[in-house]
Amino acid sequence: MDAGKWLVNKLNTSDILRLMEKLGVPETEVRYGNNALIFPTVCHNELIGQSSHKLYYYEDSKRFYCYTHCHAMSVYEFIMNVYTARNMKITYSGAYTLLDSIVADRLKHGFAIIQEPTETSGGKFKENWEDELTVYNEHVLECFTQQPKYLAPWIEEGIDYDVLIKFGVRFDMVRNRMMFPVIDHLGRLVGIKVRNFNKEDLDEHRKYMPLWLNKELYSYPKMMVLYGFYQNKATIKRAKECIVFEAEKSVMLFDSFFTNNKSVSMGGSSFSQYHAQILKNIGVQKIILAMDNDWSEDGNKMYGLEKAIKEARKIQEMGFDVDIIYDWNQEYLGDKDAPVDKGRQVYSKLYRDRKNISEFGAQENEKEETVNEIPVEVQEL
């Protein structure tokens, strides 16, 4: 492996944020979504004010993609493009030196990281995949408060204070944001997420994102972590079944409604082989899939169900029996509502009315045929 590729493999997402700062892109211009950092297109615009947020850095591939002009770029190509856009020159060697200084500085002063991840598996399942997670120092959380008056926004939404403490939720009084640590199945701190409340953050689509603190981004690969598993492991193991939500907040709401919490969150809408392995290792046989009640942009209220059926079939192929929780007649949940968002009584009703994946017939290739498999009483909305 040449030095250039070796250095790219050493890069973590925090290094990219440091790079962007050096290139004049402040933290306030960064967005986050779908495991990608989203920046203004400084790769071909001299000024940030002339740029749209169409430049993506994909954490898995460690490559940039500009959706307006430059298209796919390595990190080195991106740096050279930025310099060119500003009528400056930098060689490949110069770009390497810039990156190398950023990585060296992190390794010298990176107090937050306890364990560096190994090289990525490139999408292939690996037996030692736990080693690919970055492990952070838990003491970083101690500068934030757990006083009830600051945790009030989520307490008012129905999450018990004791539950917030159980999951380590804290509040950043300086930046006006809730933060919750992400613990992996081995009990290690592998990420920290924040829920921003400032209007400027919400306007910039930064409602939920990884914590960015002291030049360190506390991100993690969602496909390798089940939020809430470590805290709820004993209950899940006894039940041999697990309720799987999309959002972390749903796990905390469930814990506030019921005594025995057997739920986890995927941190998104995709159940991975790693998630399956975590649950199989403690004998889980049934998955109860409780995905969000998403509607499509054109108003199709079946979109969330179509998504859930597709995901349930994938989970079934991994060796689990699968039930689906859904608001079959669209009586209780609105667009993007999770099954627990409307309270204990509504969730209990949806839970009792859950359906097994076997009720939806054999898998078809076409979307139209999948919709036709939905029970008649559900189609008549």
Residue pairs with C-beta under 8 A, 6 or more apart in sequence:
1 9
3 96
4 76
4 92
4 96
7 96
7 99
7 100
7 103
8 62
8 74
8 75
8 99
9 62
9 119
9 120
10 103
11 62
11 75
11 99
11 103
12 106
12 117
12 134
12 217
13 37
13 57
13 59
13 210
13 217
13 219
14 106
14 215
14 216
14 217
15 99
15 102
15 103
15 106
16 37
16 57
16 75
17 27
17 30
17 37
17 212
17 215
17 217
18 102
18 105
18 106
18 215
19 75
19 79
19 98
19 99
19 102
20 30
20 39
21 27
21 215
22 98
22 102
23 42
23 79
23 82
24 42
24 48
25 39
25 40
25 42
25 48
27 212
28 200
28 204
29 39
29 40
29 48
29 53
30 37
30 38
30 39
30 206
30 212
31 37
31 38
31 39
31 53
31 204
31 205
31 206
31 209
32 38
32 206
32 209
32 210
32 219
33 205
35 58
35 59
35 60
35 221
35 222
36 56
36 57
36 58
36 59
37 56
37 57
37 59
38 53
38 55
38 56
38 57
39 53
39 55
39 56
39 57
40 48
40 51
40 52
40 53
40 55
41 51
41 52
41 53
41 54
41 55
41 66
41 68
41 69
41 70
42 48
42 51
42 55
42 82
42 85
43 55
43 64
43 66
43 69
43 70
43 73
43 78
43 81
43 82
43 85
44 66
44 68
44 69
44 70
44 81
44 85
45 51
45 85
46 85
46 86
46 87
52 68
54 66
54 67
54 68
55 64
55 65
55 66
55 67
56 64
56 65
56 66
56 67
57 63
57 64
58 64
58 65
59 219
59 221
60 120
60 123
60 221
62 75
63 72
63 73
63 74
63 75
64 70
64 72
64 73
64 74
64 75
64 77
64 78
65 71
65 72
65 73
66 73
70 78
70 81
73 81
75 95
75 99
76 92
76 95
76 96
76 99
79 90
79 95
79 98
79 99
80 90
80 91
80 92
80 95
83 89
83 90
90 98
106 215
110 216
111 137
112 136
112 137
112 140
112 213
112 214
112 216
112 218
113 134
113 135
113 136
113 137
113 216
114 135
114 136
114 137
115 133
115 134
115 135
115 188
116 134
117 131
117 132
117 133
117 134
118 128
118 131
118 132
119 132
120 132
121 129
121 132
125 273
125 274
126 132
129 224
129 274
130 184
130 186
130 224
132 221
132 224
133 184
133 188
133 190
133 220
133 221
133 224
133 225
134 190
134 191
134 220
135 188
135 189
135 190
136 189
136 190
136 191
136 192
136 216
136 218
137 189
138 181
138 189
140 192
140 213
140 218
141 168
141 170
141 179
141 181
141 192
144 170
144 171
144 172
144 173
144 179
145 170
145 171
145 173
146 164
146 165
146 169
146 170
146 171
147 171
148 155
148 161
150 171
150 173
151 161
151 164
151 169
151 171
151 178
153 178
153 197
154 164
154 169
154 178
154 249
154 252
155 161
155 164
157 253
158 253
158 256
158 257
158 343
159 249
159 252
159 253
159 255
159 256
160 255
160 256
163 252
163 255
163 256
164 252
166 231
166 255
167 180
167 181
167 228
167 231
167 251
167 252
167 255
168 180
168 181
168 183
169 178
169 179
169 180
169 252
170 178
170 179
170 180
171 177
171 178
171 179
172 178
172 179
172 194
175 194
175 196
175 198
176 196
176 197
176 198
177 194
177 195
177 196
177 197
177 198
177 201
178 194
178 195
178 197
179 192
179 193
179 194
179 195
179 211
180 192
180 193
180 195
180 248
181 189
181 191
181 192
182 189
182 190
182 191
182 192
182 193
182 218
182 220
182 225
182 227
182 248
182 267
183 189
183 190
183 227
183 230
183 231
184 190
184 220
184 224
184 225
184 229
184 230
185 225
185 226
185 229
185 230
185 233
185 278
186 230
187 230
190 220
190 225
191 210
191 218
191 219
191 220
191 225
192 210
192 211
192 213
192 218
193 208
193 209
193 210
193 211
193 218
193 248
194 208
194 209
194 210
194 211
195 207
195 208
196 202
196 206
196 207
196 208
196 209
201 207
210 217
210 218
210 219
210 220
211 217
211 218
212 218
222 266
222 267
222 268
222 270
223 270
223 272
223 274
223 275
224 272
224 274
225 267
226 264
226 265
226 266
226 275
226 278
226 279
227 248
227 251
227 264
227 265
227 266
227 267
228 248
228 251
228 261
228 263
228 264
228 265
229 236
229 264
229 278
229 279
231 261
232 251
232 255
232 261
232 262
232 263
232 264
233 282
235 260
235 261
235 262
236 242
236 262
236 264
236 279
236 282
236 284
237 282
237 283
237 284
239 260
239 262
240 283
240 284
240 285
240 286
241 262
241 284
241 285
241 286
241 287
241 288
242 262
242 263
242 264
242 279
242 284
242 286
242 287
242 288
243 254
243 262
243 263
243 264
243 288
243 290
243 325
244 263
244 264
244 265
244 266
244 271
244 275
244 287
244 288
244 289
244 290
245 251
245 254
245 263
245 264
245 265
245 266
245 290
245 291
245 338
245 339
245 340
246 265
246 266
246 267
246 268
246 269
246 291
246 292
246 338
247 265
247 267
247 292
247 338
248 265
248 267
249 338
250 263
250 265
250 290
250 338
250 339
250 340
250 341
251 261
251 263
251 264
251 265
253 338
253 340
253 341
254 261
254 263
254 340
254 347
255 261
255 263
257 340
257 343
257 344
257 347
258 344
263 290
266 272
266 275
269 291
269 292
269 307
269 311
270 311
271 287
271 289
271 311
271 314
271 315
271 318
273 318
276 315
276 318
276 319
276 320
279 287
279 320
280 319
284 320
285 320
285 321
286 320
286 321
286 322
286 323
287 312
287 315
287 320
287 321
287 322
287 323
288 322
288 323
288 324
288 325
288 351
288 354
289 308
289 311
289 312
289 315
289 322
289 323
289 324
289 325
290 325
290 338
290 339
290 340
290 350
291 304
291 307
291 308
291 311
291 325
291 326
292 304
292 336
292 337
292 338
293 304
293 326
293 327
293 330
293 333
293 334
293 335
293 336
293 337
293 338
293 339
294 303
294 304
294 307
294 335
294 336
295 301
295 303
295 304
295 335
295 336
296 303
301 330
301 381
302 371
302 374
302 378
302 379
302 381
304 326
305 324
305 326
305 374
305 378
306 367
306 370
306 371
308 324
308 326
309 324
309 357
309 360
309 370
309 373
309 374
310 370
312 322
312 324
312 357
313 322
313 357
313 363
315 322
316 322
316 357
321 356
322 356
322 357
323 354
323 355
323 356
323 357
324 354
324 355
324 356
324 357
325 339
325 350
325 351
325 354
326 339
326 350
326 354
326 355
327 333
327 339
327 350
328 353
328 355
328 375
328 377
328 378
329 377
329 378
329 381
330 381
332 342
332 346
332 349
332 350
333 339
333 341
333 342
333 346
333 350
339 346
339 347
339 350
339 351
340 347
355 375
359 375
360 373
360 374
360 375
361 373
363 370
364 370
364 373
371 379
